[in-house]
Amino acid sequence: MKRRSISYWGTCLAVVLGVTLALSSPAIGEDPTVGTKAAPIPVRLNPDKLAGVGLPPSEPFIAPEQVLEGSHRPRGEILYQGEELVMEIYEDNAATFAISDPFPVDEYVLVLSGKLILTDSRGTLHEYFPGDSLVVPKGFTGIWKMLGNYRELVAIERAAYERAFGPLPSAESAKSAKSADPTGK
């Protein structure tokens, strides 16, 4: 049997590797990003919305019999909806609500303006001021009192949000609705 030289095996290996790379790589002139998902990038939340500028009115979600004091006139907007997270800005007039039905989700809250006083089912008062954060746990019952022009940033796990409040519009339909808005907001 004849012994093959190292250069022969090196050439064979080079040919096999070349063919493998050629078959697995895009053709010359093709866009290598076609068919691939772009890497996520950071999203800046709208500073005007965070400041309460131009927040659209929302549908009231507190039943009239649960409003103990003040008026429920919610304003707000979803600022971010990802695959796993929803971030929403919420603003309301000074009011006090009875939360008699267990809170439907775990909700992270960052108080932006006004004051929030929660009274839990044991009667303990919990006060929160601008800059304070808290989590309202799923199942919370008690009293929700907002003083001043109350505004908060809320974060909720997306699947829980949709189970509690219904499906969110797709990102594409939300973008097209915004571009159809003549105010550009």
C-alpha positions in Angstrom: 0.0 0.0 0.0 1.3 3.3 -1.0 1.7 6.0 1.7 0.1 9.3 1.0 1.9 12.5 1.8 0.9 15.0 4.4 0.3 17.6 1.7 -2.3 15.2 0.1 -4.3 14.9 3.4 -3.9 18.7 4.0 -5.4 19.4 0.6 -8.3 17.0 1.2 -9.0 18.6 4.6 -8.9 22.1 3.0 -11.4 21.0 0.2 -13.8 19.5 2.8 -13.7 22.6 5.0 -14.1 24.9 2.0 -17.2 23.0 0.7 -18.7 23.0 4.2 -18.2 26.7 4.7 -19.5 27.4 1.2 -22.7 25.4 1.8 -23.4 27.0 5.2 -22.6 30.6 4.3 -24.8 33.0 2.3 -24.0 33.3 -1.3 -21.8 36.1 -2.4 -23.8 39.3 -2.7 -26.6 38.0 -0.4 -27.5 39.9 2.8 -26.4 37.7 5.7 -29.0 39.3 8.0 -32.0 38.2 5.9 -33.9 35.6 7.9 -32.1 36.4 11.2 -33.6 38.2 14.1 -31.9 41.5 15.0 -30.3 41.7 18.4 -32.4 43.6 20.9 -31.4 47.2 21.8 -32.1 49.3 24.8 -35.4 51.3 24.7 -35.6 54.8 26.2 -39.0 55.4 27.8 -40.6 58.6 26.5 -39.5 61.4 29.0 -42.6 63.5 28.2 -44.9 60.7 29.0 -43.0 60.0 32.2 -43.5 63.6 33.1 -47.2 63.3 32.5 -47.2 65.4 29.3 -49.8 64.4 26.7 -51.1 61.3 28.5 -54.4 60.2 26.8 -57.5 59.5 28.9 -58.0 55.8 29.7 -61.1 53.8 30.4 -62.0 53.8 34.1 -61.3 50.4 35.5 -62.5 51.0 39.1 -66.2 50.3 39.7 -68.0 53.4 40.9 -69.0 51.6 44.1 -65.3 51.0 44.9 -64.5 54.8 44.7 -64.6 55.8 48.3 -63.4 59.4 47.8 -62.4 61.7 44.9 -62.8 60.9 41.2 -61.4 58.2 39.0 -60.1 59.8 35.8 -57.2 57.6 34.6 -54.8 58.7 32.0 -51.9 56.7 30.7 -50.2 54.7 28.0 -48.2 51.6 27.5 -44.6 52.8 27.0 -43.0 49.4 26.3 -44.3 45.9 25.5 -41.7 43.2 25.1 -42.0 39.5 24.9 -42.0 39.2 28.7 -42.6 42.7 30.1 -45.1 45.5 29.9 -44.2 49.0 31.1 -47.1 51.5 31.5 -47.4 55.1 32.8 -50.5 55.7 34.9 -51.9 58.9 36.2 -55.1 59.7 38.1 -56.7 62.4 40.2 -56.6 62.3 44.0 -58.9 59.4 45.0 -59.4 56.5 47.3 -60.4 53.1 46.1 -61.5 49.9 47.9 -59.6 47.0 46.4 -62.0 44.2 47.4 -61.3 41.8 44.6 -57.8 40.4 44.9 -55.3 42.3 42.8 -54.9 40.3 39.6 -51.1 40.5 39.0 -47.8 41.2 40.7 -47.2 44.8 39.9 -43.9 46.8 40.3 -44.7 50.5 40.9 -42.3 53.5 40.9 -44.1 56.6 42.3 -43.4 59.6 40.1 -45.6 62.3 41.5 -48.2 62.7 44.3 -48.4 60.3 47.2 -49.7 56.7 47.5 -51.0 55.3 50.7 -51.9 51.6 50.7 -53.8 50.1 53.7 -53.5 46.4 53.7 -56.2 43.9 54.9 -54.6 44.0 58.4 -55.1 47.7 58.6 -51.4 48.6 58.3 -50.7 51.9 56.3 -47.9 51.9 53.8 -46.9 55.4 52.5 -45.0 56.0 49.2 -43.6 59.3 47.9 -42.0 60.3 44.5 -39.0 58.1 43.9 -40.2 55.2 46.1 -40.8 51.8 44.5 -42.9 49.0 45.7 -44.5 45.7 44.5 -48.2 45.3 44.9 -48.4 41.5 45.1 -51.0 39.4 43.3 -53.9 38.9 45.7 -53.6 42.3 47.5 -56.8 43.6 49.0 -57.2 46.8 51.0 -57.4 50.6 50.4 -55.6 52.4 47.6 -55.3 56.1 48.2 -53.7 58.6 45.9 -53.0 62.2 46.9 -52.2 65.1 44.6 -51.8 64.5 40.9 -50.7 60.9 41.3 -48.5 59.3 38.6 -46.7 56.0 38.6 -44.6 53.8 36.3 -45.8 50.2 36.3 -44.0 47.0 35.2 -46.0 43.8 34.9 -45.0 40.4 33.4 -46.6 40.3 30.0 -48.4 37.0 30.2 -49.9 38.0 33.6 -50.9 41.4 32.1 -52.7 39.7 29.2 -54.5 37.2 31.4 -55.8 40.0 33.7 -56.5 42.7 31.2 -56.7 41.1 27.7 -54.4 40.8 24.8 -52.1 43.7 23.9 -52.1 45.0 20.4 -49.1 43.7 18.3 -46.1 46.0 18.2 -46.7 46.5 14.4 -50.4 47.7 15.0 -49.3 49.9 17.8 -46.7 51.5 15.6 -49.1 52.0 12.7 -51.7 53.5 15.1 -49.1 56.0 16.3 -48.0 56.9 12.8 -51.7 57.5 11.9 -52.0 59.9 14.8 -51.7 63.5 13.3 -50.2 64.8 16.6 -47.3 62.3 16.2 -47.5 61.3 19.9 
